[in-house]
Amino acid sequence: MRTLFTLLGRELKSYFYSPIAYVVMFFFLIATGFNFYSGVMFLNRSEAEVTVVEASFNTVLFWFPFILIFSLITMRAYADEFRMGTFEMVTTAPVQDWQVVAAKFLGAFLFYSLLWVPSFGYFVAFQFITGKQAAMAAGAYGGTYLLLALVGMLYCSIGCLASALTKEQINAAVMTFVAVFGAFLGGLITFIFNVTNPVLRDLISYVSAIEHMADFSRGMIDSRPIVWYVSMTALVLFINLQVFQYRKWKA
């Protein structure tokens, strides 16, 4: 474990030594702040059966920057090692392959998690200023951030896999965006094509991030999405490990 934490520290330092990390944090803070503001303004204009938390995390203004952010976070994971010529150093160091893959993934996921820390302050400030709750129950806060962590785990793993497949950061970013957008779009099929088949609707709702957010932001935490995101993350990381080992022996 000590080796894993050493590699993880190296990954986290690589994020904060790069100016792109601060650019990402700045614009993501603006995007989430504007999204929160828009949700509050929407509720002020008319009565609605949604809370501030639901209005902030289940809109187009939320999902677009959310999908885009993973390309920027993970595009350097492996591609930057190829660009700087340090991939051979990583593969010949006295570390196990799974530790390298886990450190890359955890570094991306922890940086992603850090982006969401300021957003909780929005709801604290809202409650302090208005004297009203931003959610109907404390479980809505926990459910919302739990789902953000689960979806982030899967999408970060997809981004790391894309970065391992190419030597160019731009290609990795494009591949990540296409894959994440495709996975997200799959959950919209029932809305786009008005699917009426109950079996197909249930299958799509099982993988739909939008429907998951609608439930979790109300405090309705279902174990099925948790199993889905954790198992798919494990599968993608396993494929990532195979790709890393292939590149290692090829090099």
C-alpha positions in Angstrom: 0.0 0.0 0.0 2.9 2.3 0.7 4.0 2.1 -3.0 0.4 2.8 -4.1 0.2 5.9 -1.9 3.6 7.1 -3.3 2.4 6.7 -6.8 -0.9 8.4 -5.9 1.0 11.4 -4.4 3.0 11.6 -7.7 -0.3 11.7 -9.7 -1.9 14.4 -7.5 1.3 16.5 -7.7 1.2 16.3 -11.5 -2.3 17.8 -11.5 -1.4 20.7 -9.3 1.9 21.4 -11.0 0.0 21.9 -14.3 -1.7 25.2 -15.0 -4.6 23.4 -16.7 -5.7 22.1 -13.3 -6.3 25.6 -12.1 -8.0 26.6 -15.3 -10.3 23.6 -15.0 -11.1 24.4 -11.4 -11.8 28.0 -12.2 -14.2 27.4 -15.0 -15.9 24.5 -13.3 -16.5 26.7 -10.3 -18.1 29.3 -12.5 -20.2 26.6 -14.3 -21.5 25.1 -11.0 -22.1 28.5 -9.5 -24.1 29.7 -12.5 -26.0 26.5 -12.5 -26.9 26.9 -8.8 -27.9 30.5 -9.5 -30.1 29.5 -12.4 -31.8 26.9 -10.3 -32.6 29.4 -7.6 -33.9 31.9 -10.1 -36.1 29.2 -11.7 -37.7 28.4 -8.4 -38.2 32.1 -7.6 -40.2 32.7 -10.8 -42.8 30.1 -10.2 -43.9 27.4 -7.8 -42.4 23.9 -8.5 -42.3 20.6 -6.8 -38.6 20.4 -6.8 -36.0 21.5 -4.3 -32.9 23.7 -4.9 -30.7 20.6 -4.9 -32.9 18.9 -7.6 -33.0 22.1 -9.6 -29.2 22.4 -9.5 -28.2 18.9 -10.4 -30.7 17.7 -12.9 -30.7 20.3 -15.7 -28.9 20.7 -19.0 -26.8 23.5 -17.5 -25.4 20.9 -15.0 -25.0 17.9 -17.4 -23.0 19.6 -20.2 -20.0 20.8 -18.1 -20.2 17.6 -16.1 -19.7 15.4 -19.2 -17.0 17.7 -20.6 -14.9 17.8 -17.4 -13.7 14.2 -17.6 -11.9 14.8 -20.9 -9.8 17.6 -19.3 -9.1 15.6 -16.1 -8.0 12.3 -17.6 -6.4 13.2 -21.0 -2.9 13.5 -19.4 -3.1 10.3 -17.3 -1.1 8.1 -19.7 -0.7 10.3 -22.8 1.5 12.7 -20.9 3.8 9.9 -19.9 4.3 9.0 -23.6 4.8 12.7 -24.5 7.4 13.3 -21.8 9.2 10.0 -22.4 8.6 8.8 -18.8 6.5 5.8 -19.7 9.5 3.5 -19.8 10.6 4.7 -16.4 7.2 3.9 -14.9 7.1 0.5 -16.5 10.6 -0.5 -15.3 10.2 0.8 -11.8 9.8 -1.8 -9.0 6.1 -1.4 -8.8 3.2 -3.7 -9.9 1.1 -2.9 -12.9 -2.1 -2.7 -11.0 -0.6 -0.1 -8.6 0.2 2.2 -11.6 -3.3 1.8 -13.0 -4.9 2.3 -9.6 -2.8 5.4 -8.9 -3.7 6.9 -12.2 -7.4 6.3 -11.6 -7.4 7.4 -8.0 -5.5 10.6 -8.8 -8.1 11.6 -11.5 -11.0 10.6 -9.2 -9.6 12.6 -6.2 -9.0 15.7 -8.3 -12.6 15.3 -9.7 -13.9 15.0 -6.1 -12.1 18.1 -5.1 -14.0 20.1 -7.7 -17.3 19.4 -5.9 -16.2 20.6 -2.5 -17.1 24.3 -3.1 -20.5 23.4 -4.4 -21.7 22.3 -1.0 -21.0 25.8 0.2 -23.7 27.1 -2.1 -26.4 25.2 -0.2 -25.0 26.2 3.2 -25.1 29.8 2.1 -28.6 29.4 0.7 -29.8 28.0 4.0 -28.0 30.7 6.0 -29.4 33.6 4.0 -33.0 32.4 3.4 -33.5 30.3 6.5 -34.9 27.5 4.2 -33.6 24.1 3.5 -32.1 23.5 0.0 -33.3 19.9 0.2 -36.3 18.1 1.8 -34.0 15.8 3.8 -30.4 15.3 4.7 -30.5 12.1 2.7 -30.9 14.2 -0.5 -27.5 15.8 0.0 -25.9 12.5 0.7 -27.6 10.8 -2.2 -26.7 13.6 -4.6 -23.0 13.6 -3.8 -22.9 9.8 -3.6 -24.2 9.6 -7.2 -21.7 12.2 -8.3 -19.0 10.0 -6.8 -20.3 6.9 -8.5 -20.8 8.4 -11.9 -17.4 10.1 -11.5 -15.7 6.8 -10.8 -17.0 5.3 -14.0 -16.3 8.2 -16.2 -12.8 8.7 -14.8 -12.1 5.1 -15.5 -13.3 5.5 -19.0 -11.1 8.6 -19.4 -8.0 6.8 -18.1 -8.6 3.9 -20.5 -8.9 6.3 -23.4 -5.6 8.0 -22.3 -3.9 4.6 -22.2 -5.0 3.8 -25.8 -3.3 6.8 -27.4 -0.1 8.9 -27.2 -1.8 12.2 -27.9 -3.7 14.1 -25.2 -6.1 15.7 -27.7 -7.0 12.2 -29.0 -7.5 11.0 -25.5 -9.8 14.0 -24.7 -11.9 13.4 -27.8 -12.2 9.7 -27.2 -13.2 10.3 -23.6 -15.8 12.8 -24.5 -17.3 10.6 -27.2 -17.4 7.6 -24.8 -18.8 9.5 -21.9 -21.3 11.3 -24.0 -22.4 8.0 -25.6 -22.8 6.4 -22.2 -24.9 9.4 -21.1 -26.9 9.5 -24.3 -27.8 5.9 -23.9 -29.9 6.9 -20.9 -31.9 9.4 -23.0 -33.2 6.9 -25.5 -36.5 6.6 -23.8 -37.0 10.4 -23.9 -35.7 10.8 -27.5 -37.6 7.9 -29.1 -40.5 7.6 -26.7 -39.8 3.9 -26.0 -42.9 2.1 -24.8 -41.5 -1.4 -24.3 -41.5 -1.9 -20.5 -38.5 -4.3 -20.6 -36.4 -1.9 -22.6 -37.5 1.1 -20.5 -36.5 -0.7 -17.3 -33.1 -1.7 -18.9 -32.4 1.9 -20.0 -33.5 3.4 -16.6 -31.1 1.0 -14.9 -28.1 2.7 -16.7 -29.5 6.2 -17.0 -27.6 8.8 -15.0 -30.4 11.3 -15.4 -33.0 9.0 -13.8 -30.5 8.1 -11.1 -29.9 11.7 -10.3 -33.6 12.4 -10.2 -34.0 9.7 -7.5 -30.8 10.3 -5.5 -31.4 14.0 -5.4 -34.6 13.3 -3.6 -32.9 11.1 -1.1 -34.2 7.8 -2.7 -30.9 5.8 -2.7 -31.2 2.6 -4.7 -28.6 -0.2 -4.5 -29.0 -1.2 -8.1 -27.2 1.9 -9.6 -24.5 1.5 -7.0 -23.9 -2.1 -8.2 -24.0 -0.9 -11.8 -21.4 1.9 -11.4 -19.0 0.0 -9.2 -19.1 -3.2 -11.4 -18.6 -1.2 -14.6 -15.8 0.8 -13.1 -14.1 -2.4 -12.1 -14.5 -3.8 -15.6 -13.1 -0.7 -17.3 -10.2 -0.6 -14.9 -9.5 -4.3 -15.7 -9.4 -3.5 -19.4 -7.2 -0.5 -18.6 -4.8 -2.9 -16.8 -4.7 -5.2 -19.9 -4.0 -2.2 -22.2 -1.2 -1.0 -19.9 0.4 -4.4 -19.8 0.3 -4.6 -23.5 1.9 -1.3 -24.0 4.5 -2.2 -21.3 5.6 -5.3 -23.1 5.4 -3.7 -26.5 7.7 -0.9 -25.3 
